[in-house]
Amino acid sequence: MSNNTAHEEPELVQLLTPEGVFTEHPDYPLDIDPEELRGLYRDLVMVRRVDTEAVALQRQGELGLWASLLGQEAAQIGSGRALRPDDMAFPSYREHGVAWCRGIEPRELLGMFRGVTNGGWDPAEHGFHLYTIVIGSQALHATGYAMGVQRDGSVGEDGAAVIAYFGDGATSQGDTNEAFNFAAVNHAPVVFFCQNNQWAISEPLERQSRVPLYKRAAGFGFPGVRVDGNDVLACLAVTRAALNSAREGQGPTLIEAFTYRMGAHTTNDDPSRYRVSAELEEWERKDPIQRLRTYLEKEGIADEAFFAEVEADADKLGERVRHECRTMSDPDPLDIFNEVYAEPNVHIDRQRAEFADYLASFEDSGAEGGR
Amino acid sequence: MSTKLTIGKGINAGLRRAMEADPKVLIMGEDVGKLGGVFRVTDGLHKDFGADRVIDTPLAESGIIGTAIGLALRGYRPVCEIQFDGFFFPATNQTFTQLAKMHRRAAGKVKLPVVIRIPYGGGIGAVEHHSESPEAYFAHTAGLRVITVANAVDSYWMIQQAIASDDPVVFFEPKRRYYEKAEVDTEAPLHTATPMGSARIARPGADATLLAYGPMVKTALQAAEADTDHSIEVIDLRSLAPVDYDTVVESVKRTGRLIVTHEAPLTSGLGAEIAARVTEACFYHLESPVIRVAAFDTPYPQSRLEEHYLPDLDRVLDGVDRAFAF
C-alpha cells in the first residue's frame, strides 16, 4: 500500500556535490573565505571525534547511553555556524555539533549521558538551551522564546533569532505542529531546523509522514525548504538566510536537512534489525566530511599539512574527552534535593535533613565497626 | 482601601496590579483577550494592556504552556489560563516533563516563573470535562507549587504572590465560588499578605479539626456551624504543595481528631497523603483515625447527579460523626 510519498525524490538545495564540486545557488549565495572553510572542516572532524570517543566510552561502561550524531555533522555545523552570539538555539538530545559551535565543552554533554548531571551548562551564557529528551517539546519553548524576543523589540538586522532542532520523528508530535502554528500566527522570529535522518529509532520516514516534511510548512503559512543535510555549505547558507529572514521580521521558516543517521539511534539500539546495509553504503558515499575535504584539496584551500594538523588536534581532543569522562566524580547524594525549587521549600528541606541523618548513621556505625 | 470583591474580581484586580507593577507579566490563553475569559476573570485587561501582553492563543493547551516556558526563559512572567480543568490534560507533558523539571535540570541556572490558572471543581451544572478536581496530579509532581483559594482576600493576594514566585505555580480557582464576596484591602503592600505556602485557621475550635481547601472551605465552615454538639476547628489549607503540616499537626495535637474533605476522588487524593502524614506525626494524640470525606472513585457524573457526587454539608457532618464515634 505504500507509495512512499514522503520519500519522493528530493529537491535539495545543494552547493557542494558528494564529489566535492561547488556550484553557486541563485537563492542562497554564500560569502565565505578560505579561513572559514578550513574552520568548518575542522569543526566537522572534531565533532565526529567527540562522537566516536563517546560511543567507545559507552561501550566501556563509562557512559550510560550516547546518541550518536554520525552522519549529521554537516547539518549541525552548517546550521550552528550560521548562528550569531545573540541567537538562541533549542536542541534535542543529539545536537553535539551545534553544542560545539555554541562553546559547550564535550564534558558537559558527557556528564548528562554519564548520569552526573541532568543538564550542566548555563543556557543563557551559551545561547544554547539544555538538551530536551521528550520529543518535540523544545519546538514550543523556542517559539515562546521567539515571542519574547519580539516583545523585547529585538528585531531588525542586528536583532536576535531563535532556532529549534528536532528530527523527523518529532514532526509527528502535536507539540511540533502546535509550535509551527503558534510561530506562524505570531510571526515569531524562529527557524525550525529538522534533521531528517530517515529513521525515528526503527521507524522509517514513510511511517512518519505522507508528505515531504518541508512541505508541511506551507500548510501553516510559512516557507519550507529542503537542504542537502550532508552539505555543510548549503546548510550554512540556507540557515543563515532563514535566521536573517526571522530576525528581520519575516517570520518562521522550516528547514528540512535531508541527511542520514549512520549510526544507531542510541547505543541501546540495533539498526541491523530494521535496515539494510546497502542503504548505509549509499549514504557513506555522501559523507559530509569527505566531500568538503575533496573540495578543499581540489581548490588548494587546504594542504596535507593542514589535514595532518586537524587530525593531530582531533587525537588530542579524543584523549581529553576520555580523560575528562573517566575522572568525572559522582555527585553528592544530597544533590537529589538541590534546585528542585527556586524558592525555599520546607518540605524538601526536611526530606534532605532526614536523608542526611540517615546517611550519617552509616558513618557512625562504621566508626563502631560497621553492621 | 477596602473594597467588596468576588473571588473572580479579586483575581482580576490582582492580575491588574501585577501587570501594572511589572511589564514582564503577560496573560495568555484561549479567549482571554476581548472576551475576558469564559468566566470574565481577565475582563478589561486586553483593553488596557494590549494584545502583546494579553495574548489570545491558538486553541492548544500544550502550546500555551510550552510557549509560556519559552517566554519565561526570555525573562517574562506568563500567567496562563486553562479554560477548564478537564482541558488541562493536553498540556500535561509540557507541565510535568518541562515546566516542573527545568529548574533542577539546569541546576538552578534557569527560572520558570509561570503561573497556570485552572478554574476547577464542580457544582455549576456543566457538561463532561468541566467539573474535575485534578490537583493531586500536580501535588505529586516535584517542582510545582500548587495553591487554591477559598475567598476573595486570598484570590486577590495569592494570584500576585504566585506571579511574584520564581517557581512555577498552579493556581486552582474554585469556579462555583467565583461569586463569593469579601472585603479586600486592595492597597496594602504585597508582603503584608499571608504567605501563600501557609494554611489558615478559618474557624478556631477544640474538639476536632476539619480540613478543607478551595470550594470545600465554605461547606466545611457550614458544617462546623451546624454541629452544635462539638467545637470544630476549620483549616483552609490554601497550599496543596507544599502542605503546611506545621499548622495542621499543631491543630490536630490540640483537637485529637482530623476530618479531611475534598471534591477530588477519594483514592490517592490529597486527603490520603494528609491522613498518612498526620497519623505519623500525631499518632499518640489521635482519638480516632483520620476520616476522609471525598468524591467517589468514578468519573465526574452527569450534572444531574453531581449533588450526590460532591461532598455536601450532610456528608461532611457524617464524616465528623464518624470521627466522634470512636
Interface residues (C-beta under 8 A of the other chain):
Chain A: F90 T117 N118 G119 G120 W121 D122 P123 A124 H129 L130 T132 V134 S137 A139 L140 H141 A142 T143 G144 Y145 A146 M147 G148 V149 R151 D152 G174 D175 E178 A179 N181 F182 V185 N338 E339 V340 Y341 A342 E343 N345 V346 H347 I348
Chain B: L26 D52 I55 T57 P58 A60 S62 G63 I65 G66 T67 A68 I69 G70 L71 A72 L73 R74 G75 Y76 P90 N93 Q94 T97 Q98 K101 M102 H103 R104 R105 A106 A107 G108 K109 V110 K111 P113 A142 G143 R145 S165 D166 D167 G197 A241 P242 V243
